[in-house]
Amino acid sequence: MMPVTPDWRLRSVLTFIAFLLPIAPLQAQRPLWTTGHKSDDSIYMYRVGTASGAASEPQARQEAFEDAVRIILDEIMTRGGLDGPGRAAVRGQLALKTAETVPGAVYLEEGPAGFEAWVQVSCTLAERDVLLREIADARARLQARADYDAQLHARWQEAQAAALRGEHTAALELLKEIEYNYGRIMTPAFPLEEVRLLMGDLQAQQRDNLAARAFYETVAGLSTSTVWQSEARRRLEALPSPPRLWPLRSRWQNRPVALLCLLQTDDRPPARFTALSGILHRDATESRMSMRDLAGWQPAALDQIFDARDAAPAAKAARDIQTDIALLVYVNTDSTLRGQTQEIMGVQMPVTDTSVRFMVIDTRDNRIIYSDEFRELRGNRSDTRLAERIATIMISNYLAPKCPALPASDPPHEAINPVANGSR
């Protein structure tokens, strides 16, 4: 019998322990390039992108590829000295056209959370140099924008100082310039609402309540901030009531209006209703609207234009006198109804003898913005009294509360010298 040595006993115990322990699976060896990209050579630069938690192998490979491209672009932008607020904007304009996956440089693993991937990507040094030149140009543009911002911010400080000194005209000129050029600021240091409220305040201090109202209404209508809206409405409540045509001024974007008012009595040919035209011109002037008579155009049958809703002839005539809006009013009086009565709910009432039809046209596209009609009693009223009555009903009951606004577009602007040329 062979003697049992201590060494043999030790080996037996170790073998038994190893048998009892669970056997761990062998981990695949990750390639060395996954922890450090290949060194750049004379033609290409190389970077490694990673992805984790992907639902599939193709998704993991794509996400890792995009990560490598992002790393390359970020490195190029940093090398080009592109930092600050303009970096994100320039980044969106850059694209790698020569980015490719290095052959054999894709490695994937699958785990409980999904797929992980490592992808090594190359791009040419020639493209890198092209991007560096583009970045240099972008930096120059960003610097110019920053200089512009600084100039406009300085204008704002000057305007505030002028307002505090009571130099209304100088402050308003600066503020007009700031408002006009505000959209070109890259990083605003003050809200546009504050500019417009200050413009309104300066106008109110000079007793120009309509100009002040225009600025306050702009803030109340366009601002997305409830704070600025409340400030504007508070100021509006302190102003006197505006003229009755005032709501149409902003709704029609302060565009020039062509006007034609015709009066027809019985079967006689229609004639210009000068009393009504005069009242509407007066109202337009009070609301600071530009209104011009359609002096060179008078259709043979305006009622047919209303019946057919054919805006083209009037729109063309209005364009000929450089107006963007046309207001047509057709008044027809039937004298045979004068003095007649009718029973309404057991009460004898006079029969209305006059019909009023009106139409608002956007002459730029021959589109009828709004049209309506009503009846009124002329009786023994003079043209002037009838015109005043018609104007009151038409504006207060129809145009002001019901006529819609023009589609959003850029209204005409007063020419203002830009900051860029250093003019004041």
Secondary structure, 3 states (H helix, E strand, C coil): CCCCCHHHHHHHHHHHHHHHCCCCCCCCCCCHHHHCCCCCCCCEEEEEEEEEEECCHHHHHHHHHHHHHHHHHHHHHHHCCCCCCCHHHHHCCCCCCCCEEEEEEEEEEEECCEEEEEEEEEEEHHHHHHHHHHHHHHHHHHHHHHHHHHHHHHHHHHHHHHHHCCCHHHHHHHHHHHHHHHHHCCCCCCCHHHHHHHHHHHHHHCCCHHHHHHHHHHHHHHCCCHHHHHHHHHHHHCCCCCCCCHHHHHHCCCCCEEEEEEEEECCCCCEECHHHHHHHHHHHHHCCCCEEECCCCCCCCHHHHHHHCCCHHHHHHHHHCCCCEEEEEEEEECHHHCCCEEEECCEEEECCCEEEEEEEEECCCCEEEEEEEEEECCCCCCHHHHHHHHHHHHHHHHHHHHCCCCCCCCCCCCCCCCHHHCCC
